């Protein structure tokens, strides 16, 4: 399975630049995970025709927060993915977030706008960064998780 991973889009409506990014980098994915801070439901139009799973983030409007949970468990083959946005300062965020889940193989999160992919205590921590906002990071990015009998994470700089 090939999964496109995105977070922190921070948009109020349809955005052609993001639609182009989705088409270019997620054209062959089976599923898209959005780790929160969509902001407004109208921004989700860029994902039309794709299987999308998302969680609410701290900057999401009430319309998103009322419709989506703050965390999800997603089984993929023999692996379990935890999807959450995050909160608070970037320092220590992974330690705070992992406590929200039991026995996961991958923690997909957002909030920091900084791309990250590393294994800690047997868990892959994967943050795709922000696809649209460089405010807290040197570049914008999205991610790909290829899952078979193994997990291959990739960060794509935009």
Secondary structure as GFF3:
##gff-version 3
##sequence-region A 1 158
A	DSSP	beta_strand	2	6	.	.	.	ID=ss1
A	DSSP	alpha_helix	16	25	.	.	.	ID=ss2
A	DSSP	beta_strand	31	34	.	.	.	ID=ss3
A	DSSP	three_ten_helix	41	47	.	.	.	ID=ss4
A	DSSP	beta_strand	52	54	.	.	.	ID=ss5
A	DSSP	alpha_helix	62	67	.	.	.	ID=ss6
A	DSSP	beta_strand	71	76	.	.	.	ID=ss7
A	DSSP	beta_strand	79	84	.	.	.	ID=ss8
A	DSSP	alpha_helix	93	98	.	.	.	ID=ss9
A	DSSP	beta_strand	106	109	.	.	.	ID=ss10
A	DSSP	beta_strand	116	120	.	.	.	ID=ss11
A	DSSP	beta_strand	123	127	.	.	.	ID=ss12
A	DSSP	beta_strand	141	147	.	.	.	ID=ss13
A	DSSP	beta_strand	151	157	.	.	.	ID=ss14
###
